[in-house]
Amino acid sequence: MILDELVRATRDNMLKRQLDVSLSDLKAKAGQMPVQINFPFEEALHQPKISVIAEIKQASPSKGQIIPVNQFDYMSIARQYEAARVDLVSVLTEETYFKGSLDILKSVVKSIDNPVLRKDFTIDPYMIYEAKVAGTSAVLLIVAILDDVQLSQYLHLADQLGLSAIVEAHTASEIKRAIAAKARIIGINNRNLKDFTVDFKNTARLRALIPEDVSTVSESGIQTREDVALLEAIGVNGILVGEAFMKAKDKIDMFKILTGGNDD
Ligand SMILES: O=P(O)(O)OC[C@@H](O)[C@@H](O)c1c[nH]c2ccccc12
């Protein structure tokens, strides 16, 4: 299964990074950083309109290389997202299949004011400290690759560090586990990570299981104004859009298309 392979690669890469920077180094650095007690990532999801999380990724296991390597000017893409007035930015940091990195993340965080999500296969507290030290506002916790103890421990650690967490689910039982772990943001992944199919109907069904006081983000496969209108009708706080933005020559235009032109 692809998810097992992603977790394996993530662990290998993390072990390599640990040779350079130990957990205690990271903890010491994190201890010197301010805790963002206002959780800006969550604040940005609490608006009357749908919030847009624009993602920076050059490649993925389902699509391969999304844009040519020489067009992957992530600093420029980040600034275009900011100029388009997207609400939040997500940066893929998984190295092997998504060709991301912590360096990309750090550069993006420094170059824009938007709260930034570290998008990765979080499998160890080490990665949550890395996200904190990189200056991000949120991490991703994927229910399918964590047990219940890890899920609540990692949520608690993120909270202590002043980081928000998108807890990602794809099935009804995963949604239940996310709620039981007291997730404040649940990401419904429209893409099935086993066969890569995208299904908004599944999302509509799962949305109904999430209580009103939990924010919902719809993730993956969102390409058109019609897709977004459907998700607005289902009622989600935010959408996470990667490929459509990465392929768009004009990010400002794409933002206007997706949101129906209301840039308030
Ligand atoms: O490029 P898309 O189809 O708009 O999808 C973005 C995002 O949802 C996708 O990158 C994603 C969703 N969940 C993930 C978990 C890990 C890595 C990546 C992802």
The ligand as an SDF file (V2000), in Angstrom:
LIG
                    3D

 19 20  0  0  0  0  0  0  0  0999 V2000
   -3.3110   18.8690   -5.3390 O   0  0  0  0  0  0  0  0  0  0  0  0
   -4.6740   18.6920   -4.8180 P   0  0  0  0  0  0  0  0  0  0  0  0
   -5.4400   17.6000   -5.4800 O   0  0  0  0  0  0  0  0  0  0  0  0
   -5.4560   20.0110   -4.8570 O   0  0  0  0  0  0  0  0  0  0  0  0
   -4.5590   18.2580   -3.2810 O   0  0  0  0  0  0  0  0  0  0  0  0
   -3.9920   19.0810   -2.2760 C   0  0  0  0  0  0  0  0  0  0  0  0
   -3.8840   18.3260   -0.9420 C   0  0  0  0  0  0  0  0  0  0  0  0
   -5.1600   18.0640   -0.4690 O   0  0  0  0  0  0  0  0  0  0  0  0
   -3.0510   17.0500   -1.0760 C   0  0  0  0  0  0  0  0  0  0  0  0
   -1.7650   17.4520   -1.4000 O   0  0  0  0  0  0  0  0  0  0  0  0
   -3.0320   16.2130    0.2160 C   0  0  0  0  0  0  0  0  0  0  0  0
   -4.0690   15.9490    1.0160 C   0  0  0  0  0  0  0  0  0  0  0  0
   -3.7050   15.1930    2.0830 N   0  0  0  0  0  0  0  0  0  0  0  0
   -2.3900   14.9490    1.9770 C   0  0  0  0  0  0  0  0  0  0  0  0
   -1.5500   14.2300    2.8220 C   0  0  0  0  0  0  0  0  0  0  0  0
   -0.2160   14.1860    2.5120 C   0  0  0  0  0  0  0  0  0  0  0  0
    0.2750   14.7640    1.3460 C   0  0  0  0  0  0  0  0  0  0  0  0
   -0.5610   15.4820    0.4880 C   0  0  0  0  0  0  0  0  0  0  0  0
   -1.9030   15.5700    0.7970 C   0  0  0  0  0  0  0  0  0  0  0  0
  1  2  2  0
  2  3  1  0
  2  4  1  0
  2  5  1  0
  5  6  1  0
  6  7  1  0
  7  8  1  0
  7  9  1  0
  9 10  1  0
  9 11  1  0
 11 12  2  0
 11 19  1  0
 12 13  1  0
 13 14  1  0
 14 15  1  0
 14 19  2  0
 15 16  2  0
 16 17  1  0
 17 18  2  0
 18 19  1  0
M  END
$$$$
